[in-house]
Amino acid sequence: MQAYGTYFQNDPLRPLQYGTVTLINPPRQRLRGEPKKEGILAHPVIVGFCGTDHELMEMGRRGELGPKFPAGQQRLINGHEGVVWVPEQRRFAIVLIRGGDSIDPTRFTEDETYFEYGCDQADGLFCDSIYVNPDMLLDIPDGYARDGRLALSFAKKMVFPDPFACMLFQLERMEDLGSAHWFRQTARRRSCDLETARTYAADEIFERTVIFGLGTTGMFIGDVIRQAHPDARICFVGRSPADSPKVRFALAQAKAEYVRNTFADPADCAAAIGGALGGKATCFIGVSGTGVEHEIAFRYGALGCNGLYNSFSLGPRVAFDSMPFGFHNHLIFGSINFRQDHMEKAIRMLSVSRYDEIVALIDKETFIADPMDAYEHRIYCPGAPMKTAVIWNHDYIDESR
């Protein structure tokens, strides 16, 4: 079966193209121990653009995409955020992106394999039609679809379940690790038993939280921490003016402090963070993609003794001086993924959120006329909207709601 879509290829001049592609439908497995199943046909309705899409385009420009292509193919249809219509089932669905021969996709190990629709070895959503394992089509809540059409306000929110689910997993990991890291000293301080102390410690680790970077990832992790830990003190660090719409929106969602990082000296930034939090951070989350994250946390002391460092940025190297690191008892971790239950919870939480307000739409005809130009001058450029999406099929969208 052929369809029109955008796809990545290894080409120094045109790593991203729009045109006809021949769809493939190999049997795929959701989790280890489950049977492989051929996909059923789905039609993408609205699709969001992710920073991963831009990085994949750059990889294609450098000729590095070979391992990302589906088996036997020299291209990858991209797109992993959005809503599809499943004609066989007469319903809308969100695609669970990651599957494969793994016990738990959040704990991928060396003897396991995986695929990700639109990112790695499996075609994605920027296409008229795709094939998806039927076990990986997640339900949407009732009330948002009417007469075969989806409310636009809800559809915009549904470009976020993937990154929001990632942040729910980050919250879970920080609670798990923070409670294990702190519970013995918490038990002594509170004069309670160890099991009770674990519950207290899972909350205490967020007492003074730094979120270094204010893209959608930083915004979401601040939001989920606030909802789960109402007494947390949260400080975003970013470069945007404090009165910008993005910052105002994020601060309202997370009820957070803000430090604008225009400092020439990182030491001054670290001091400003301490002032905003009323002390050194108990938890430092790096989501800016810049190397200065770890310097401010470790070298310049923004992260306090026994603090947790969550490295969520892709690209920067994390370094520390082993002498103070050991005596300060810092805990560093990095892990990017989510389970199906995170995705399902994200769908529910987003459905009653305001996140449609930060999604801008690009006209499909404008996008497909020159996808690379749209990426470089409309979607991933200075002054671009915080999040961009495209309505791929207007027949399934009710733009009045």
Secondary structure, 3 states (H helix, E strand, C coil): CEEEEEEECCCCCCCEEEEEEECCCCCECCCCCCCCECCEEEEEEEEECCHHHHHHHHHHHCCCCHHHCCCCCCCEECCCCEEEEECCCCEEEEECCEECCCCCHHHCCCCCCCEEECCEEECCCCECCEEECHHHEECCCCCCEECCEEEHHHHHHCCCHHHHHHHHHHHHHHHHHHHHHHHHHHHHHHCCCHHHHHHHHHHHCCCEEEEECCCHHHHHHHHHHHHHCCCCEEEEEECCCCCCHHHHHHHHHHCCEEEECCCCCHHHHHHHHHHHHCCCEEEEEECCCCCHHHHHHHHCCCEEEEEEEEECCCCCCCCCCHHHHHHHCCEEECCCCCCHHHHHHHHHHHHCCCHHHHEEECCHHHHHHCHHHHHHHHHCCCCCCCEEEEECCHHHEECCC
